[in-house]
Amino acid sequence: MTAKITTQCLIIGGGIAGISAAISAAEKGLEVIVLTAANEIKESNTLYAQGGIIYRALKETPERLENDILEAGCGINYLPAVKQLCRLGPALVKDILIEKAQVPFDMEGGQLSLTREGGHSESRILHKGDQSGLAIETALLHYCEQFTNIKFLTSHTAVNLLMTSFHSRDRSLRHEEARCFGAFVFNPLTEEVYPIYADHTVLATGGIGQLFLHNTNSQFARGDGIALAYRAGCRMEDLEYIQFHPTTFYEPASHRFLISEALRGEGAILLNAQGERFLPKYLPQYSIPELAPRDRVAKAIHQELLSSGQPCVYLDISFKESNWIKERFPFVYKACLNHGVDITQKPIPVVPGAHYHCGGVWVDLQGKTSVAHLWAVGEVACTGLHGANRLASTSLLEGLVWGSEAGKTIASELERQKSFEFPEIEEWKSETAKVDSSFLVQDWLTLKNTMWNYVGLIKTETRLKRAQGILTELSRGIDVFYRKAQLSDELIGLRQAVLVANLVVEACLRNNKSLGCYQREDLVI
């Protein structure tokens, strides 16, 4: 039996949001455990972020960035969250990323190089080639090495959150305010489920891209945090607002991967199969339509594909100088070349793909959820910042800001509060029935195809109800064998994913207004 593990702060997820929370809490002297289902702590959506992180253009006022965020979000953004990002963001980038972690951002003429992306009125994006997320994640983890009070636990999957309202042996506690005090976690090496007790628990599990057949996300972006929070009784918000990135690499037999918006920021243009620039036809209000907000560009591509009957469109940057392309976009260049496309010579075949979840677990300006002692930061959370559509490169900054705020606030609360005695709980009862791996493969395919075909870029009530029927039946079947099955990360993830898929469909059916990245063909905009 595993020895009792306790900590002041348990963080589930190791991207920029989770690591920022860990650093902020550790700097205040807290004991922190960062847990991830991945084999390596750095495996996260942050790792695959290409474009960069918002800093601030020279002499730019916060209001300029605020306006761009509100424009992209169709004006339904939560203004206090927008103002917090614009007020705290640049200082945190300078303090944590540039000075403490020493992220090696690109320089030009002795100054930080700033680029522009879709929806931005200024060049304000810090970057490291087209692997900015890798540079940030690597530097942050290196900075963490100086903290002996941060422990990392890889290859461990959170199964359920520990709640006083459910897990306490003392039933009288169930009548008090529900409180989170850690999580049950699964260790695949020992096939054991055991509790980690924590004064405060932070969800930083990322997004839900893996619910869709075509996506740009990490393999663990399957909605675990939303499922955990929902079962704990948390309020959810804006689950229907799923951003589809306009440009993911298209080849029928290959895995989709992101083609950074930074290419369009550097002048790349979109062409149809006839080699014609088609965006001006759909987005005449923009002087550079390739730099319109993502929902507009993705919808225009979808319309062009429907009208042409072609499987993809093309992103062309080959007219730029060859060596410059290779230096500025080394990842995209190499990844495309592996699939026989030399981007210095010809356009890149692209289609939209599920990319970012604007909704999630409702949180306040410090990352608090509606459940006591449970926090959520990064893509799993809904801060209200993004409104109906995320502005490019706000996600990494949001993770940095809310992660830092959560860690700092947790430390402050622990200073004021009396020590909490963790309640006694029932031990986890492990089941032993073997799961036929073909069930898992088929169920995942059913889930992904259903979400892509019926809950994808353009939705209708008919498609959504078809999805609801399929997912309800799928969920019922999964629950039946989950209750008796030998656990695995894949099975846990599948159970979480089908729950979140159902929640997304329900949110879509409740929303009767097509707006931003939530597009309905059967509703008036």
N, C-alpha and C positions, 0 to 999 in steps of 0.2 A: 504494500500500500504506500502511495506517495505521501511524504511528510506534508503537514499542513503548510500551505504557502499563503502568506499574507503580504500586502503591500499598501502603501498609502494611495497610490494612483496606478490603476491598471489601464493601459492604452491598447486597444485592439485595432491594429493597422499601423503600417510603417512608412507611409508616404510623407509628404511635406507637412501635412496637417498633424499627423500623429507624432512625428519627430519634433515639430515645433512645440507641441504641447509638452512633450517629454523634457525638452531643453528648458522651457520656461518653468516647469515644476521643479526640475532638478536644480536649477540655479537658485531656487528658494529653499533648497535643502531637503526636498521630499524624496522618499524612496519610490522609484518608478519601475514598473515592468511593462515592456512593449512586446506585444504578442502578435504573431502573424501565422497564417496557415501556410505561407510559402516556405520553401527551403532556405531562402535568403531574405533577410529583413528588407532589403531594398526593392524586392519585387512588388511593384505597385503601379498605379496609373502615373504617378509622378515620374517614375523611371522612363516612361515612354513619351513624356511631354516633349514636343519638338520645338515649338515656337519660342517660348520664353516667359518672362514675368514682367508685369507692368512696373516701371519705376516712375519717372516723371520727366517730361521734356523740359529742356532748359527754360527757366523763367515761366513755366506753365502754372496757371492757377488751378487749385483743386476743382473749381467749378467746371472747367473744361472737360476733365475726366468724368465728373459726375454726369454731365450732359450726355456724353458718349454712352455711358452705362445705361442711362435712362432711355436713350434712343433705341439701343439694342434690345432692351427689356420691354419695349412697347409701353413704357410709363407706368407699369404696375409693380415696379420694384419697391421694396421697403426703404424709404428714403434715409432713415437713421442708419441702416446697414450700409447703404451707398456712401454716406458721409463718413462713416467709421473707416471704411476701406480706404477712401481717398485721404483721410486725415492721418491714419496710423501707418498705412502701407509703405510709403517711401522711406520713412524713418526706420521701420523694421527691416526692409530690404538692405538699407545701409548698415544698420547695426548688426544684424544676424548673418545675412548672406554675404555681404561684401567684407565687413571688418572681422567678424568672429569666425565664420565658416570659410571665408576667403574663396568663394566660388570664382573660378577663373573665367568670368564673362569676357566676351570679345571686346577688344579695344580698337580704337581708330584714331590715329593722330594723338596718342597719349590720353585719350578720353574714352569713357565707356561708350561702346557703339550701341545706338538705339535704332530699332527698326519700327516699321508701321505694319499693322495687321488690319483685317476687315473690321469696319465699324469704328475705327480710331481716326480722330481728326488730326492727330499728331504722331510723330515718331517717338514712342516712349517705351518700347519693349526691349529689356535687357535679354541677351541671348548668348549661348555658347554653341556656335554653329547651328545645326539642327538637332542637337541632343542636349538641350538646355536642362531638361528634367534629370537626365543622367548626371550632369555636372552638379546640379543643386543637391540631389539625393546623396551622391558620393561625398560631397563636401560636408553636408550636415552630419552624416554618419561618422565621418572622420572627427568632426568637432565633438560628437558625443563620447568619443573614446576617453576624454579627460574626466568624465563624470563616473565615479565609482558607484553612484546611487542610481544609475540607469542600467537595468538588466534587460537583455533581449532574449526572447523565447520564440524560436522559429519552429515550423512544422507542427504547430498547435492550432487547432480550429475551435473557435468559440461555438458551443452547442446551444446554450441558453444563458441568459443573464440570471444571476441570483437575486431573488426578490423576497423581501420580508413578507409580502402578501401571498406568497405561494410556497416558498421553500422552507420557511421556519417551522421547526418542530413545535415551538410554542405557539399554539393557534391564537392566543390572545394578541400577539403582535400583528396578526392579519387584519385587525380592526383599526390599527394605526395607519398613518399616512404610508403608502407604499414607498419603499426605499430600495434602491439597488445596492448590493454589497459585493459585487464581483461577478464571476461567471464560471459556469461549468465548461471545461475545455477538454478536447479530445487529443490524445497523443497517439498518432498512428504507429509509432515504433513499438509501444507497449500495448496498444489497443485498449488503453485505459481512459476513462473519463473521470476527472477529478476537479474539485473546486479551487479557484484562486480567489481568496477573499480580499476585498479592496474597500477602502474608505470612499473612494470615488472611482468611477469607471468612465472611460472616454471611448466612444465609438469613432473610429477613423478608418473605416473599411472601404472607402471609395464608392464607385458608382455601380451601375447595373448593365453595362454594355454587353456582358456575356449572355444576357437574356435574348439577344438578337443574333440572327445568323451572321449578319455582316456588322462588324464593329471594330473599333480601334483600341479596345481596352485590354488590360491585364487579364490573365486567365482567372483571377480571383475576384474580378469586378462583377459579382453575381447577386448583389443585394443583401449580403449577409447581415450587415448592420441594420438595415431597414427591417428585416424580418425579426431580428433580436429585439429591436426597440418596439415593434408592433406587438409582439407577444408580451412585452413588459407593460403595455398599456400607454405607450407614448403617442402624442399627437403627431399626425403626419400633415404635410403641406405640399401642394403643387406637384404631386406625383406624376401627373400627365405631361409635364413639360420636359420632354426628352429631346435634347439637341442632336441632330444628325449632321455630322461634319460633311461639308460638300465634297471633299476630295479624299477618298481612300483608294489605294491602288486596286485596279481591277484586272484580274485574270481568272477565268472560270475555275481553274483547278488549284489556285493558290490561296493562301490565307490573306485576308485583307490587312493592310497596314496603312497607317496615317501618312498622307502627303501634306506636310505642314502648310498652314495658312501663310506662313512667312514667305513661301514662294510667291504667292500673290502679292504680299506686301512688298516684295522686291521686283514686282513688275510682270510676273507670269500671267498669261491670259488663258481663258477657257475657249476651246474650239469644239465644234461639232464634227461629225464624221466626214463632212465635206471640207473641213479645214476653215470653216467660217466662225468668226467671233459672234456668238449668239446672245450673250447676256444683255447687250444694249436693247435688244428687242423686248426683254422681259423686265428690265430694271432701268428705264430711261431717265428716272429721276436722279440717278447717281452718275457723277462725272467719270468715276472709275468703278463700274459695276462689280468688278472682281473684288472690290474692297467693301461691298455692302455687307450688312450683318449676315451671319451664317444662315439663319433661317430663310432669308430672301434668296441667297445664292443656291442653297440646297433645293428649294422649291423650284427655282428657275431651271436647274439641271433636270429635276424630275419631269417638269413640263416638256423640256426638249426631248428627253428620252421617250416620253409617251407619244409625242408628235412625230418623231423620226422612226420609232421602232428599233432604234439601235440599243445595244446593251450597255454602252458607256459613252462618255464624252472624253475630251483630252485637255490636259493642262500643259501649256507650252512655255518653257523658259529657255529653250535651246538657242534663242537669238542673243542671249547673253554670252559673255566671254567664257570659254570652256574652263579654264583654270579657276576662275572666280566661282563658277557653279560648284566645282568639286570642293573648294575650300569652304564656301558658305553653307553648302548642304551635303556634307560628306555621307551622312546616314542615308538620306533619300537617294543619293547617287549610287551608292553601293547596293542598297536593297533593290532598287529598280534594275541595276545591271545584272544582279543575280537572276532576274527573271527576263533577261534579254532586252531590256530597254535602257539605252544610253541616253540619259536626259539632256546631255550636251548636244545630241544629234537629232532627237525627235521627241514629240510630245508624250506625256504620260497618260495612259488610259486610267480614268477615274470614275467612281460612282459615289454617291452619298453613303454613309455608314453611321450606325449608332455611336455616339461619341461622349456625350456629357449629360448628366441628370441634373436639371436645375432645381428639382424638388427633392424631398427627402424627409428626414426627421426634423420637425419644427424645433428651432432653438432661438434663444435670445441673443443679445449682442456679445455675451461672454461664452456662448456655446452650451448653455444649460438647456436640457430638454424639459418636458412637462413632468418627468418623473424625478423625484429627489435623488441627488448624488449620481445622476447619469447625465453624461455630456455627449455631444456629437460635434465633430469638426470636419471640415473638408467636404468632399462631394456627397457623403452620406447625409449631410445636414442640409436643411433649407433655412438659410439666414434671411431670405427675402432679397438678397443682393441682386440676383439675376433677373427677377421678374419673369417675363415670358420667354426670355432668350438670353443666353450668356454672351457677354462681350468677350472677344478673344483675349486670352492671357490673364483674365481676372481670376481663374480658378487657382493657380498656384499662389497668387497673392492672398486670396480668401483663406486658403489653408494656412498660410503663414500668419495672417492676422488673427483668425479665430483660434488657431492652435495655441498661439502665444497668449491670447487673452484667457483661454480656458485654463491653461497651466498656471498662470499667475493668479487667477481667481480661486482655483482649487486650493492653492497654497494659502491664500488669505483666509479662506473659510476654515481650513484646518487649524489655523492659528486661533480662531475665535471659538471653535466648537469644542465641546467636551469629547473625550475619547468614546468612540462607538464600539460597543461589545458585539462582535459578530454572533448572530444566533446559531444555535445548533441546527443542523440540517440532516435529512436522510441521505445516506450514501446513494450514489448513482447505481442503478441496477442495469448491468450490461446484458444485452441479448446476444445470441450466438448463431442465429440462422444465417446461412450463407446467402449472399445476394448474387443472382445471375448477372454478370457484367453486361450482358446484352440488353437487360432491362434498363440499366443506367444509360447506355449509349442511345437506345431508342427513345427513352423519355427525354433526354437532353435534346435530341434532334426534333422531337415533337414540339417541345417548348420553344426552341429557337426559331423553327420554321413558322409556328403559329404567331409568335410575336412579330417576326419580320413581315409576314404576309398580311396580317390583319391589324397590327398595332404599330406599323412602321411609319414612314414619313407622312403619308396621307391616310387619314382614317375616315370611316363612315360608321354610322350606328350599326348597319348590317354586319360589317366586318368585325366590329367590336363585340357584338353579341355572339357571333360565331366563335371568336376567340374565347369569350367567357365560357361557352359551353364546353369547348375542348379542354380548357385549363381547369375547370371545375372537376371534370371527370379524371383528368391527369392527377390533380391534387389528391383526389379520393384514393386512387390506386397507390400513389406514393406513400400516403399516410398509413395504409394498411400494412405494407411490408416494412416501412420504417420502424413501426412499433415492435417488431420482432427480429429485425435484421441486425447483423453485426455491422457496427458503424465503420464508415470511412469518410475521408474528407469529401469525396465526390458525392456520396449519398447525402451528407449533411448539407452540402452546397446546393444539391438538387432540390431538397426539401425547402430550403430558404428561398431559392430562386422561383419556384412555382407559387409560393405564397406572395412574393413581391410582384410577380407577373399578374396575379389576380388583383392585387391592390391597384396596380397601374391601370388595368382595364376598368375597374370600378370607378377610378378617378376620372378617366376619359369619358365614361358614360354620364357622369354627373356634370361635366363641363359643357355647356351649350354655346360656347363662344370660341370660334377659331381665332387664334392669336399667337403671334410669335412662332415658336417651334412646335406648338400644338396646332396642327393643321387638320381641318375637317372639310371634306368635299361637300358634305350635305348640310353645312351651316353657313350662314351669312357672316362675313368678317365684320 
